[in-house]
Amino acid sequence: YIKHQSNKLEIIKNKGHGWRKKDITEYRLRFWLRFKHLKRFLKKNALCLCLGARQGTEVEVLRELGFSQTFGIDLNPGPENKLVKKGNFMNLDFPDNHFDMLYSNCLDHTLDLDLFFKEQVRVLKNNGYFLIDINTNEVAGSFESQEWDRPELVLIILLKYFRNIVLLKREK
């Protein structure tokens, strides 16, 4: 599974997907809309980690919003990536209670949601935030390991690990 996921970057590059200016602009806008409200919750010096960040577009946007201590991890961040380090979000190489905020839009790439959430709770500070995008609009492809018809199915599992939901937003 890890080897398969690690090949995603090369497959995307070879197909020519995701790297056009139009695509990057669209991703940046989506991330900006997601993250612009974080100033209400996080200090500028918050330590933030983006999970499965691939090339780091979300990291760039968070840094541009003033969160300079943000970086990402991915199984294959590509060579010389200054924004994203090599790492596995199922087995993070960070101490307990380390991060102020975690971001993930890759729940569909997890084999076991319980293990995923346990690992994120471990590295997240007690008063930290976990921002999650849950995609329900697409059928699982060759790199997704899970799919959901409704985000509520994920929330039921999520509530076993997190006491509070600050904001729940549904987008088209």
C-alpha positions as CSV (number, residue, x, y, z in Angstrom):
1,Y,0.0,0.0,0.0
2,I,2.7,2.5,1.0
3,K,4.7,1.7,-2.2
4,H,1.5,2.1,-4.3
5,Q,0.7,5.5,-2.7
6,S,4.4,6.6,-3.1
7,N,4.0,6.2,-6.8
8,K,1.2,8.7,-7.1
9,L,3.3,11.8,-7.7
10,E,5.1,10.2,-10.6
11,I,1.9,8.9,-12.1
12,I,0.3,12.4,-11.8
13,K,3.4,14.0,-13.5
14,N,3.4,11.5,-16.3
15,K,-0.3,12.0,-17.0
16,G,0.1,15.8,-17.0
17,H,-2.6,16.3,-14.3
18,G,-2.5,18.8,-11.5
19,W,0.4,21.0,-12.6
20,R,-1.2,23.4,-15.0
21,K,-1.4,27.0,-13.9
22,K,-5.2,26.8,-14.0
23,D,-5.2,23.8,-11.7
24,I,-2.7,25.3,-9.2
25,T,-4.7,28.5,-9.2
26,E,-7.9,26.6,-8.4
27,Y,-6.2,24.6,-5.6
28,R,-4.8,27.8,-4.1
29,L,-8.2,29.4,-4.1
30,R,-9.8,26.4,-2.5
31,F,-7.1,26.3,0.2
32,W,-7.4,30.1,0.8
33,L,-11.2,29.8,1.3
34,R,-10.6,26.9,3.8
35,F,-7.8,28.6,5.7
36,K,-8.8,32.3,5.8
37,H,-10.8,31.8,9.0
38,L,-7.9,30.2,10.9
39,K,-6.7,33.6,12.1
40,R,-9.5,33.5,14.6
41,F,-8.3,30.2,16.1
42,L,-4.5,30.1,15.7
43,K,-1.6,32.4,16.6
44,K,0.7,33.3,13.8
45,N,3.5,31.2,15.4
46,A,1.3,28.1,15.5
47,L,3.0,24.9,14.4
48,C,0.9,23.4,11.6
49,L,1.3,20.2,9.6
50,C,-0.4,19.3,6.4
51,L,-0.9,15.6,5.9
52,G,-0.5,14.1,2.4
53,A,0.6,17.5,1.1
54,R,2.2,16.2,-2.1
55,Q,3.9,19.3,-3.6
56,G,2.7,21.7,-0.8
57,T,0.2,24.1,-2.3
58,E,-1.7,24.1,1.0
59,V,1.5,24.8,2.9
60,E,2.2,27.8,0.6
61,V,-1.2,29.2,1.3
62,L,-1.0,28.8,5.1
63,R,2.4,30.5,5.0
64,E,1.0,33.3,2.9
65,L,-1.7,33.8,5.5
66,G,1.0,34.3,8.1
67,F,1.4,30.8,9.5
68,S,5.1,30.6,8.8
69,Q,5.7,27.5,10.9
70,T,3.8,25.3,8.6
71,F,5.1,22.3,6.6
72,G,3.7,19.2,5.0
73,I,4.5,15.5,4.9
74,D,3.9,13.1,2.1
75,L,5.0,9.6,1.2
76,N,6.6,11.1,-1.9
77,P,7.1,14.9,-1.8
78,G,9.4,14.8,-4.8
79,P,13.0,15.9,-4.9
80,E,14.2,19.0,-3.2
81,N,10.8,20.0,-1.9
82,K,11.3,22.8,0.7
83,L,7.6,22.7,1.8
84,V,6.9,19.0,2.2
85,K,9.0,16.4,4.0
86,K,8.9,12.6,3.5
87,G,6.6,11.1,6.0
88,N,3.7,8.7,6.7
89,F,0.6,10.2,8.3
90,M,-0.3,6.8,9.8
91,N,3.0,6.7,11.7
92,L,4.3,10.2,12.3
93,D,7.8,10.9,13.4
94,F,6.9,13.6,15.9
95,P,6.5,13.7,19.7
96,D,3.2,13.6,21.5
97,N,1.3,17.0,21.9
98,H,3.5,18.7,19.2
99,F,1.2,20.5,16.7
100,D,-1.2,23.4,17.1
101,M,-3.1,22.4,13.9
102,L,-3.2,19.5,11.5
103,Y,-4.8,19.6,8.1
104,S,-5.9,16.7,5.9
105,N,-7.8,16.3,2.7
106,C,-6.7,12.7,2.3
107,L,-8.9,10.6,4.6
108,D,-9.9,8.6,1.6
109,H,-6.3,7.4,1.4
110,T,-6.3,5.8,4.8
111,L,-6.7,2.1,5.3
112,D,-8.0,2.4,8.9
113,L,-9.7,5.6,10.1
114,D,-9.4,4.6,13.8
115,L,-5.6,4.2,13.5
116,F,-5.4,7.4,11.5
117,F,-7.3,9.4,14.1
118,K,-5.4,7.9,17.0
119,E,-2.1,9.0,15.4
120,Q,-3.3,12.5,14.8
121,V,-4.7,12.9,18.4
122,R,-1.3,11.7,19.6
123,V,0.7,14.5,17.9
124,L,-1.9,17.2,18.3
125,K,-1.8,19.5,21.3
126,N,-4.7,19.2,23.8
127,N,-6.1,22.6,22.7
128,G,-5.1,22.0,19.0
129,Y,-7.2,22.0,15.9
130,F,-7.7,19.3,13.2
131,L,-9.0,20.7,10.0
132,I,-10.4,17.9,7.7
133,D,-11.9,17.9,4.2
134,I,-14.1,14.9,3.6
135,N,-14.8,14.3,-0.1
136,T,-18.1,12.5,-0.9
137,N,-18.5,13.5,-4.5
138,E,-16.2,11.0,-6.2
139,V,-16.0,7.2,-6.6
140,A,-12.8,5.8,-5.2
141,G,-10.1,5.6,-7.7
142,S,-6.9,3.6,-7.8
143,F,-5.3,5.6,-5.0
144,E,-8.3,5.9,-2.7
145,S,-8.9,3.2,-0.2
146,Q,-12.2,4.4,1.2
147,E,-15.2,6.3,0.0
148,W,-18.3,7.7,1.8
149,D,-21.8,8.6,0.6
150,R,-22.2,11.0,3.5
151,P,-19.6,12.9,5.6
152,E,-21.6,12.0,8.7
153,L,-20.3,8.4,8.5
154,V,-16.8,9.8,9.1
155,L,-18.0,12.2,11.8
156,I,-19.3,9.3,13.8
157,I,-15.8,7.8,14.0
158,L,-14.2,11.3,14.4
159,L,-16.3,12.0,17.5
160,K,-14.7,9.0,19.3
161,Y,-11.4,10.9,19.2
162,F,-12.3,14.6,19.3
163,R,-14.6,16.3,21.9
164,N,-15.6,19.4,20.0
165,I,-16.4,20.4,16.5
166,V,-15.8,24.1,16.0
167,L,-17.2,24.4,12.5
168,L,-18.9,22.0,10.1
169,K,-19.4,23.3,6.6
170,R,-20.8,21.6,3.6
171,E,-19.8,22.8,0.1
172,K,-21.0,21.8,-3.3
